[in-house]
Amino acid sequence: MLKTNLTKNPWSQNEDEILTKIMGKLGTNCKWKKVAEEFNRESSVGIYRQSKQCRERWTNHLDPSINRGKWTDQDDFNFLSHFLNVGKKWAEIAKLLGNRTGDSVKNRWYGLTKIYQKFRKISLDSTEDNDGLDQQFAITVLGEIRKSKGFKKRESYFVKKKRSIIKSSLKKG
Protein backbone atom coordinates (compact mmCIF):
# COMPACT_ATOMS: atom_id res chain seq x y z
CA MET A 1 0.00 0.00 0.00
CA LEU A 2 1.27 3.44 -0.89
CA LYS A 3 1.84 5.58 2.19
CA THR A 4 0.51 8.84 0.81
CA ASN A 5 -0.06 11.00 3.86
CA LEU A 6 2.00 10.58 7.04
CA THR A 7 1.04 13.85 8.72
CA LYS A 8 -0.81 13.86 12.01
CA ASN A 9 -4.51 14.31 11.45
CA PRO A 10 -7.34 14.06 13.95
CA TRP A 11 -9.49 10.97 13.74
CA SER A 12 -12.89 11.41 12.10
CA GLN A 13 -16.15 9.79 13.16
CA ASN A 14 -16.02 7.70 9.99
CA GLU A 15 -12.53 6.41 10.84
CA ASP A 16 -13.67 5.55 14.38
CA GLU A 17 -16.57 3.53 12.96
CA ILE A 18 -14.26 1.68 10.56
CA LEU A 19 -11.78 0.86 13.34
CA THR A 20 -14.60 -0.32 15.64
CA LYS A 21 -15.96 -2.56 12.87
CA ILE A 22 -12.51 -4.04 12.20
CA MET A 23 -11.88 -4.68 15.90
CA GLY A 24 -15.27 -6.41 16.13
CA LYS A 25 -14.31 -8.61 13.19
CA LEU A 26 -10.67 -9.37 14.11
CA GLY A 27 -10.95 -9.29 17.91
CA THR A 28 -8.73 -7.58 20.46
CA ASN A 29 -5.92 -10.17 20.42
CA CYS A 30 -4.96 -9.68 16.79
CA LYS A 31 -1.79 -8.09 15.43
CA TRP A 32 -2.04 -4.31 15.13
CA LYS A 33 -0.21 -4.38 11.82
CA LYS A 34 -3.04 -6.47 10.40
CA VAL A 35 -5.60 -4.05 11.87
CA ALA A 36 -3.81 -1.08 10.23
CA GLU A 37 -3.62 -2.84 6.86
CA GLU A 38 -7.32 -3.68 6.98
CA PHE A 39 -8.15 -0.16 8.13
CA ASN A 40 -6.17 1.46 5.30
CA ARG A 41 -7.84 -0.86 2.79
CA GLU A 42 -11.34 0.07 3.98
CA SER A 43 -10.76 3.77 4.67
CA SER A 44 -11.60 6.12 1.84
CA VAL A 45 -10.33 9.23 3.65
CA GLY A 46 -6.89 9.11 2.05
CA ILE A 47 -5.03 9.25 5.34
CA TYR A 48 -2.62 6.43 6.03
CA ARG A 49 -2.89 5.20 9.64
CA GLN A 50 -0.03 3.25 11.17
CA SER A 51 -0.49 0.30 13.50
CA LYS A 52 0.58 2.36 16.51
CA GLN A 53 -2.07 4.99 15.71
CA CYS A 54 -4.76 2.31 15.46
CA ARG A 55 -3.66 0.69 18.73
CA GLU A 56 -3.58 3.98 20.64
CA ARG A 57 -6.93 5.12 19.23
CA TRP A 58 -8.53 1.83 20.22
CA THR A 59 -6.99 1.45 23.67
CA ASN A 60 -7.32 5.09 24.75
CA HIS A 61 -10.59 6.15 23.13
CA LEU A 62 -12.76 3.48 21.51
CA ASP A 63 -12.45 0.27 23.54
CA PRO A 64 -15.85 -0.23 25.22
CA SER A 65 -14.29 -2.12 28.15
CA ILE A 66 -12.46 0.99 29.38
CA ASN A 67 -14.01 2.80 32.35
CA ARG A 68 -14.11 6.50 31.56
CA GLY A 69 -16.29 7.40 34.51
CA LYS A 70 -15.43 9.24 37.69
CA TRP A 71 -12.95 7.67 40.08
CA THR A 72 -14.58 6.36 43.25
CA ASP A 73 -12.88 5.95 46.60
CA GLN A 74 -12.61 2.22 45.88
CA ASP A 75 -10.89 2.97 42.56
CA ASP A 76 -8.46 5.31 44.32
CA PHE A 77 -7.81 2.73 47.02
CA ASN A 78 -7.05 -0.01 44.47
CA PHE A 79 -4.92 2.34 42.39
CA LEU A 80 -2.82 3.56 45.33
CA SER A 81 -2.41 0.03 46.68
CA HIS A 82 -1.02 -1.06 43.32
CA PHE A 83 1.14 2.07 43.20
CA LEU A 84 2.76 1.13 46.49
CA ASN A 85 3.65 -2.27 45.03
CA VAL A 86 4.91 -1.34 41.55
CA GLY A 87 5.69 2.39 41.63
CA LYS A 88 5.11 4.73 38.68
CA LYS A 89 4.54 2.00 36.12
CA TRP A 90 1.26 3.36 34.80
CA ALA A 91 0.62 0.69 32.15
CA GLU A 92 1.24 -2.09 34.66
CA ILE A 93 -1.11 -0.48 37.19
CA ALA A 94 -3.73 -0.06 34.44
CA LYS A 95 -3.50 -3.79 33.68
CA LEU A 96 -3.87 -4.62 37.38
CA LEU A 97 -6.93 -2.36 37.63
CA GLY A 98 -8.29 -3.94 34.47
CA ASN A 99 -10.60 -1.15 33.33
CA ARG A 100 -8.51 2.03 33.04
CA THR A 101 -5.88 3.13 30.55
CA GLY A 102 -2.29 3.93 31.43
CA ASP A 103 -2.96 7.56 30.54
CA SER A 104 -5.97 7.82 32.84
CA VAL A 105 -4.00 6.20 35.68
CA LYS A 106 -1.11 8.64 35.20
CA ASN A 107 -3.51 11.60 35.01
CA ARG A 108 -5.23 10.44 38.18
CA TRP A 109 -1.88 10.26 40.00
CA TYR A 110 -0.95 13.81 39.02
CA GLY A 111 -4.46 15.03 39.81
CA LEU A 112 -4.30 13.51 43.29
CA THR A 113 -0.84 14.93 43.93
CA LYS A 114 -1.98 18.38 42.84
CA ILE A 115 -4.94 18.26 45.22
CA TYR A 116 -2.69 16.95 47.98
CA GLN A 117 -0.17 19.75 47.40
CA LYS A 118 -2.89 22.39 47.72
CA PHE A 119 -4.38 20.67 50.73
CA ARG A 120 -1.05 20.33 52.56
CA LYS A 121 0.51 23.47 51.01
CA ILE A 122 3.72 21.65 50.02
CA SER A 123 5.65 21.21 46.81
CA LEU A 124 6.37 17.60 45.89
CA ASP A 125 8.95 18.75 43.33
CA SER A 126 11.04 20.75 45.81
CA THR A 127 12.46 17.73 47.61
CA GLU A 128 15.30 15.47 46.52
CA ASP A 129 13.68 12.27 47.87
CA ASN A 130 10.68 12.15 45.53
CA ASP A 131 10.31 8.36 45.75
CA GLY A 132 10.07 8.49 49.53
CA LEU A 133 7.62 11.38 49.31
CA ASP A 134 5.57 9.50 46.70
CA GLN A 135 5.34 6.54 49.10
CA GLN A 136 4.40 8.86 51.97
CA PHE A 137 1.79 10.55 49.80
CA ALA A 138 0.21 7.26 48.72
CA ILE A 139 0.06 5.98 52.30
CA THR A 140 -1.46 9.25 53.51
CA VAL A 141 -4.08 9.20 50.76
CA LEU A 142 -4.95 5.58 51.52
CA GLY A 143 -5.41 6.54 55.18
CA GLU A 144 -7.71 9.42 54.22
CA ILE A 145 -9.78 7.12 52.01
CA ARG A 146 -10.06 4.55 54.80
CA LYS A 147 -11.30 7.29 57.14
CA SER A 148 -14.06 8.25 54.73
CA LYS A 149 -17.39 6.50 55.12
CA GLY A 150 -16.96 3.25 53.19
CA PHE A 151 -16.35 2.68 49.52
CA LYS A 152 -19.71 3.61 48.07
CA LYS A 153 -20.00 4.57 44.44
CA ARG A 154 -19.93 8.27 45.08
CA GLU A 155 -17.82 11.25 44.42
CA SER A 156 -14.22 10.72 45.44
CA TYR A 157 -13.02 12.19 48.72
CA PHE A 158 -10.39 14.14 46.80
CA VAL A 159 -12.89 15.66 44.40
CA LYS A 160 -14.80 17.00 47.42
CA LYS A 161 -11.54 18.20 48.98
CA LYS A 162 -10.63 19.99 45.74
CA ARG A 163 -14.02 21.72 45.69
CA SER A 164 -13.58 22.91 49.27
CA ILE A 165 -10.10 24.26 48.43
CA ILE A 166 -11.47 26.11 45.39
CA LYS A 167 -14.37 27.57 47.40
CA SER A 168 -12.06 28.75 50.17
CA SER A 169 -9.65 30.35 47.65
CA LEU A 170 -12.58 32.13 45.96
CA LYS A 171 -13.73 33.51 49.31
CA LYS A 172 -10.21 34.80 50.04
CA GLY A 173 -9.83 36.35 46.58
N, C-alpha and C positions, 0 to 999 in steps of 0.2 A: 504494500500500500504506500502510496506517495504521501510523505509527510509535508503537507502544504503549509500549514499554519501552526507554528510552535509558540505563538505569543500567548500570554495569560489572558484568558477571557472568562468572564463570569458564566456560570452554568445557567442555562435557560430551563424553563419548565419542561419543554419538549425533551431536552437532554436528560433531565431527571426521570421522566417517564420511561425513556428508552433504557436507562441504566437499571431502573427498578424492574422492568420487564425482563431484561437479560439476567439479573440476579435471581428472579423467580424461576427462570428456565434453567440456569446453570447451577444454582445453589450457592451457599456462602463458602463452601470449602474448595471452590475451583481456583485455578491459577488466574491471577489478575491480568496476566498478559493475554490470556484467552478472552477475558472479559473485554479488555480494551480493543482487541481485534474485532470482536463481534460488535462492540459499540460503534467503532469507526465504520464498519460495513453498513450498519443500519442507520447511522446518523446522516441526515442530509444537510446539516448546518454548514459543513465545510471546515469545521474546526477539528483538528486532530487531537484526540485525548490520549495521553499516555496511561500506562497501567497504574502508575502511582497516583495520578489524578483521579482515576476511577475508584481506586481503593480508598483514598482519603474522602472523596465525596460520599461514598457509601458508608464508611465507618463513622464519619463525623456528622453527617447530615440526613441521610436517607434510611438507614437501617432501622426498621420498626421496633427492634428489640432494645434499642437504646432509650434509657429513661432521661427525658429532657425536662422533667418537672422540678419543682422546688426540692431542695435538700431538707430532709427531716432530721430531727435529733438522732434517730436511729442510723440514718445514712452517715451523718457526721461521726457518730460513735464508731461505726464499722470502718469508715475511711481513716480516722485517726489511729485506730487500733492497728490497721494494716501499715500505716505510715511508721508507727513505732517499730514494726518488725522489719520493713524493707527500706525505709528511708524515702528519698525523693525519686523513686522509680515510678513515675506516673502511669506508664503503660502497664506495669506489673500490678499496681494497685487497682487499676481499672479492670484488669482481668479477674482479680480476686473479688472485686465488688460485683462483677458480672453484668452490670446494666448501665455503666457510665463509660464515657470515652476518656482517653488519657488527657485530652485537652480540658474536658470539664472537671476532671480530678485536679489538675494543676491549677485551673482557675479558681476552684473552690479553696485550695490551700492558700493561694495569695489573697483571696477575699477574706478568709478567716484571719490571716495574719494582719491584714490591714485593719480589720475591726478590732482585733486584739491590741494593736499598737495604739489606736485611738482610745480604747478603753483604759489601757494601762499607761498611756502617755509615754511610751518608750519607742526607740528606734531599733528594730531588729538588725538593721544593716550596720549600725555603729559599733558593733562588738566583733572581736576577732574570732570568738568561739561560736560561730553560727550553728554548727551541728548540735552542740550542747544546748543552745538556746532553742533550737527547733524541737529538741526532745522535751525541754521544759515547757515550751508552749503547748505541744501536743498533750502532755500529761495534764497541764492546767485546764485545757479546753475539755478534755475527757472528764475531769472532775466537775467542771461547771455543768456539763451535760447530765452527768449522773445526779447532780443536785436538783436539776429541773424535774418537773413532775412527770416521770415516765417517758416512754418513747412513743407517744401518740403521733398519728399522722397530722401534724400541725406545723405551723410556722416554726422554723428553727430558732433556738434560743439566741443565736448570733444575729439573725435578721432583726429580732426584737431589740437586741442591744444596740444594733446599728441605728435603728429608728430613734431610740432614746438619745443616742449621742447627737444625731442630726437635730432633733428637737431642741436639745439643750444648747447646741451651738447657734441655732437660729434665735433663741431667746436672748443669748448674750450679744449677738450681732445686731 
